[in-house]
Amino acid sequence: MEAFTYSEAMEVHFTADLQAKLDKLATETGRPTGELVEDVVAGYFDELAQAREMLNSRYDDLKSGRVKPIDGEAFFESLRQREDELLKKQ
């Protein structure tokens, strides 16, 4: 991942509770709060890219016919039935 340096700082506002958590983590780790926030944002974007890749792959699988869609209502009905059976056994 390529790092970018900006000539202007970005100001981010947090709730008092979130700021306290960030400050505590910075104290515990010895890392600056700005560095922690950058790590969190970078991690979020990495996770978002992975989720998009997975969804695109699943869409391609459906579109190509490699996998068949299931009926949502039928699935949940079968799930309810299995739950009822398990509850009856107890």
Secondary structure, 3 states (H helix, E strand, C coil): CCCCCCCCCCCCCCCHHHHHHHHHHHHHHCCCHHHHHHHHHHHHHHHHHHHHHHHHHHHHHHHHCCCCCCCHHHHHHHHHHHHHHHHHHC
